[in-house]
């Protein structure tokens, strides 16, 4: 079994939800080599040359002796290397299992737009679009708010128990969702927004963290496969809903999705291999790092991402509904969300290959600028089929990098030992925008007319443009610091 016994070395650093933390190192000692991952989707740092001998402060009898440079004998287990192998059967087997987890969890969340269309048209007609959109908004909110906690639990428990537990909760929530009744919206909130999101959070983010255990130079490809799995779920699940509900009904359609999810988790349990040992669960106060908001660069990045998240989900939720309003009966109406998720695969994978050339902050700014421009240039101007198809294709490519680049941008302006906590903090900060953005957008379309949809689109585009100057400020500070360090290095007098 992949989850067989493995050596437990309490001091070896293990990745959090998106990053790896390093213990405090003394200049005379080194730890087992590993790749410090600053992003769940891109490689930012490079390994320093390592030595063969390692010292572990937690294994030493006298930490002060270690700090003084006195050589201390440790057990032979301290010499074991956990360097990512960058390939091999177990590594790619883990990629397969992690991609299936992403397909089942975040892929299902990506497909909420199809649920929204069905709920608005048939299942929850007694409720406003704003309240219906709250189901999906709360789902994303829960995924973001528990991201930091999921990483800490993964560090303490590892995938051996966490992935199966996540699968049990996800499958159970889907089976319960299949028994929900029409016009009983509280049942959708409990099953789809709360229970499913709790299970998905503790599966998806640990799956991302596992990639850093097995890959170094090939990390972009591995994470690209995982993210593609999530986007693939956003393609397949909406098509299943639109195809099966008219034939077998809502309940049996959701049970079919639950069965697929169960099979995916079973394969994931059999194919995911742990590599690094676990470590003690940190105190609750150490899970998040709100002190980072005292850093102007981090603060403005968080504010910029908040405004972007406030609007970036609206096309995912409402583009299909706008198509049904403008072109009722069109066969394309059921596939706009699937097309959007399909093209977003390109946008989410490409940063892993080009961010080191273009720059993380540059690419993030370009992504939000293009997303806002496309909202105004295409979605706002016309609801014709050709225009909407062009919009969803280009918007998926343009908006995709935003979801990928937040972790590396945070890592580049944070101390390496605080990267995970600051990532959790910024996702928790953005969670409020996820919870408010799409419901506020839904308030514009209580009456589904072209004029009201244009108000929704105008709101989305303006919120996206508000993000641009805020994200430019950390870009300016970041490169200013680089130039200052280069100046000091080049102008340092020779000794």
BELKALIN-V401812 format. One record per run of one state. SS is the DSSP state (H for helix, E for strand, - for the rest). FROM is the first residue (numbers start at 1). TO is the last residue. If there is no record, write none. Layout:
SS_FROM_TO, SS_FROM_TO
This chain:
-_1_14, E_15_15, -_16_19, E_20_20, -_21_62, H_63_67, -_68_75, H_76_79, -_80_88, H_89_104, -_105_105, H_106_110, -_111_111, H_112_123, -_124_128, H_129_145, -_146_146, H_147_157, -_158_158, H_159_178, -_179_184, H_185_214, -_215_218, H_219_271, -_272_283, H_284_286, -_287_289, H_290_294, -_295_295, H_296_312, -_313_313, H_314_326, -_327_330, H_331_334, -_335_335, H_336_358, -_359_359, H_360_379, -_380_384, H_385_412, -_413_415, H_416_443, -_444_449, H_450_490, -_491_495
